[in-house]
Amino acid sequence: MSDSPSLRTPSQRIAWTATIIVSTLVFVFLIAPILAIMPLSFSSGSYLTYPLPGLSLRWYDDFISSPRWMNSLKNSVASTALSMVLGTTAALGLSQWKSRFKPLVLAFVLSPVVVPGVITAVGLYFFFAPIGLTGSYLGLILAHTALATPFVVITVGATLQSFDTNLARAAASLGASPLQAFRRVILPLILPGLASGALFAFATSFDEVVIVLFMAGPEQRTLPREMFSGIRENISPTITAAAVILTTVSVILLATLEGLRRRNERLRGSGA
């Protein structure tokens, strides 16, 4: 199909218009539940009802000022940071490792992505229980790190496929230490992949419930578990405020990711 609208045939224009209409309808269908929830987060009432009795920011204040809600975020943040370090290190090592066992090791590293969550949760429970890590934040963070790290390996590894290793060698020949070469040369070029991996890692940890039910004790309250308990025990508009805040953060992260991707393309274009 031609990129110029004036060069398209009538059938191509009809197909293009139909594609735009169908895509728009699908997008509206997917985004409508979120748009329906957003106004409820500004309700002054204590129930999720339309029409709104009034406007208020009380539920956002309740989310931010409540230790119960804010403490539930620390697991996702900690597991994301740890998975970024482990995933980036693994991707760098695998990209330079030349061995017939590399596909086997890569399959082992990426296995948490394809193994069903219940199987992973049971395995982690029986692995962590004898060493006393069940019912602790450390065990929960390590379990979520095991789930999130493969996403960082995939995205950073994909970025390293187009990375010119001669750049790192040139930095070393100019006197840069391995740490300086990584910080000044490698990291800026793989930053879009690293940001993508961090986004997927955070989403994996944030959205995970099965492992939390197996691994967490009464004191470990992740955000999905907190929202699940809130919906089951007491439906509060604070849940809608949490949903709006997390949706906004996701949009900001995606916009940042797109900006990093375009910056990386500009750097490659200027290098060429």
ZAMARGU-4260 file (C-alpha; in steps of 0.2 Angstrom, whole numbers, plus 5000, padded with zeros to 4 digits):
<rodrens>
0) 5000/5000/5000 | 5007/5017/4995 | 5011/5029/5009 | 5004/5044/4999 | 4985/5045/5000
5) 4983/5053/4983 | 4992/5037/4975 | 4980/5025/4983 | 4967/5016/4974 | 4948/5017/4980
10) 4949/5000/4987 | 4965/5004/4996 | 4957/5020/5003 | 4942/5010/5009 | 4953/4997/5017
15) 4964/5011/5026 | 4948/5019/5032 | 4941/5003/5039 | 4957/4999/5047 | 4957/5016/5056
20) 4939/5014/5062 | 4941/4996/5068 | 4957/5001/5077 | 4949/5016/5085 | 4934/5006/5091
25) 4946/4992/5098 | 4956/5006/5107 | 4940/5014/5114 | 4934/4997/5120 | 4950/4993/5129
30) 4952/5010/5137 | 4933/5013/5142 | 4934/5003/5159 | 4949/5014/5164 | 4940/5030/5159
35) 4925/5025/5168 | 4935/5022/5184 | 4944/5039/5184 | 4930/5050/5189 | 4926/5039/5203
40) 4943/5042/5211 | 4938/5061/5213 | 4921/5057/5221 | 4917/5065/5238 | 4906/5050/5243
45) 4911/5034/5251 | 4904/5022/5238 | 4907/5019/5220 | 4892/5027/5213 | 4886/5037/5198
50) 4882/5052/5197 | 4896/5058/5208 | 4889/5067/5224 | 4904/5079/5223 | 4922/5081/5219
55) 4936/5078/5231 | 4954/5073/5233 | 4951/5064/5249 | 4955/5046/5242 | 4971/5052/5234
60) 4976/5059/5251 | 4971/5042/5259 | 4982/5033/5247 | 4997/5044/5249 | 4996/5046/5268
65) 4991/5028/5272 | 5006/5017/5277 | 4996/5002/5272 | 4995/5007/5254 | 5013/5015/5252
70) 5022/5001/5260 | 5014/4989/5248 | 5024/4998/5234 | 5041/4995/5241 | 5042/4976/5235
75) 5039/4981/5217 | 5052/4995/5218 | 5065/4984/5226 | 5063/4969/5215 | 5063/4980/5199
80) 5080/4987/5205 | 5087/4970/5209 | 5081/4963/5192 | 5089/4977/5183 | 5106/4973/5190
85) 5105/4955/5188 | 5096/4955/5171 | 5109/4968/5163 | 5124/4958/5170 | 5117/4942/5163
90) 5113/4950/5146 | 5130/4957/5144 | 5138/4940/5149 | 5127/4930/5137 | 5130/4942/5123
95) 5149/4940/5123 | 5149/4921/5128 | 5153/4909/5113 | 5148/4892/5118 | 5137/4878/5112
100) 5129/4878/5130 | 5123/4896/5128 | 5106/4891/5121 | 5103/4879/5136 | 5108/4893/5148
105) 5098/4906/5140 | 5083/4894/5140 | 5085/4891/5159 | 5087/4910/5162 | 5071/4913/5153
110) 5061/4898/5160 | 5051/4909/5172 | 5042/4917/5158 | 5035/4901/5150 | 5032/4891/5166
115) 5015/4893/5173 | 5014/4905/5188 | 5006/4892/5200 | 5021/4879/5196 | 5033/4893/5199
120) 5025/4898/5215 | 5024/4880/5222 | 5043/4878/5217 | 5048/4894/5225 | 5038/4890/5241
125) 5046/4873/5243 | 5064/4880/5239 | 5062/4895/5251 | 5053/4886/5265 | 5068/4876/5272
130) 5079/4891/5273 | 5065/4902/5282 | 5062/4915/5268 | 5043/4912/5267 | 5033/4925/5275
135) 5046/4938/5273 | 5049/4953/5262 | 5066/4947/5257 | 5059/4931/5251 | 5045/4940/5242
140) 5057/4952/5233 | 5069/4937/5228 | 5054/4928/5221 | 5048/4943/5211 | 5066/4946/5205
145) 5066/4928/5198 | 5050/4932/5188 | 5056/4949/5182 | 5074/4946/5178 | 5070/4937/5161
150) 5061/4952/5154 | 5077/4963/5158 | 5088/4949/5149 | 5076/4949/5134 | 5075/4968/5131
155) 5094/4972/5135 | 5099/4957/5125 | 5089/4963/5110 | 5098/4980/5112 | 5115/4972/5113
160) 5112/4963/5096 | 5115/4979/5087 | 5128/4985/5099 | 5146/4988/5091 | 5158/4980/5103
165) 5172/4989/5095 | 5166/5005/5104 | 5170/4996/5121 | 5187/4991/5114 | 5190/5009/5108
170) 5186/5015/5126 | 5198/5003/5134 | 5212/5007/5121 | 5210/5025/5127 | 5213/5021/5145
175) 5195/5019/5151 | 5192/5006/5165 | 5179/4992/5162 | 5167/5002/5174 | 5171/5018/5165
180) 5168/5010/5148 | 5151/5003/5154 | 5145/5019/5161 | 5151/5031/5147 | 5149/5020/5132
185) 5139/5005/5134 | 5125/5011/5146 | 5119/5026/5136 | 5117/5015/5121 | 5108/5001/5130
190) 5097/5013/5140 | 5081/5011/5130 | 5082/4992/5132 | 5086/4994/5150 | 5071/5006/5153
195) 5060/4994/5143 | 5066/4979/5155 | 5063/4990/5170 | 5045/4994/5164 | 5041/4976/5161
200) 5050/4970/5178 | 5040/4983/5188 | 5023/4978/5179 | 5027/4960/5182 | 5030/4962/5201
205) 5016/4975/5203 | 5003/4963/5194 | 5008/4947/5202 | 4996/4939/5215 | 4999/4920/5214
210) 5017/4920/5221 | 5011/4933/5234 | 4998/4921/5241 | 5010/4907/5242 | 5025/4917/5249
215) 5019/4931/5259 | 5013/4931/5277 | 5000/4943/5285 | 5013/4957/5286 | 5018/4957/5268
220) 5006/4967/5258 | 5009/4970/5240 | 4999/4982/5230 | 4989/4969/5220 | 4986/4959/5236
225) 4980/4975/5245 | 4968/4980/5231 | 4962/4962/5230 | 4959/4962/5249 | 4951/4979/5247
230) 4939/4973/5234 | 4934/4957/5243 | 4933/4964/5261 | 4928/4983/5259 | 4926/4992/5242
235) 4934/5009/5245 | 4936/5023/5232 | 4954/5023/5238 | 4956/5008/5226 | 4951/5019/5211
240) 4964/5032/5216 | 4977/5019/5217 | 4972/5013/5199 | 4973/5031/5192 | 4990/5034/5200
245) 4997/5018/5193 | 4989/5021/5176 | 4997/5038/5176 | 5014/5032/5181 | 5013/5018/5167
250) 5009/5032/5154 | 5023/5042/5160 | 5035/5027/5159 | 5029/5023/5142 | 5032/5041/5136
255) 5049/5041/5144 | 5053/5024/5135 | 5048/5031/5118 | 5058/5047/5121 | 5073/5036/5125
260) 5070/5025/5110 | 5070/5040/5098 | 5086/5047/5107 | 5094/5031/5104 | 5089/5032/5085
265) 5096/5049/5084 | 5113/5044/5092 | 5114/5029/5080 | 5110/5041/5065 | 5123/5054/5070
270) 5136/5040/5073 | 5132/5033/5055
</rodrens>
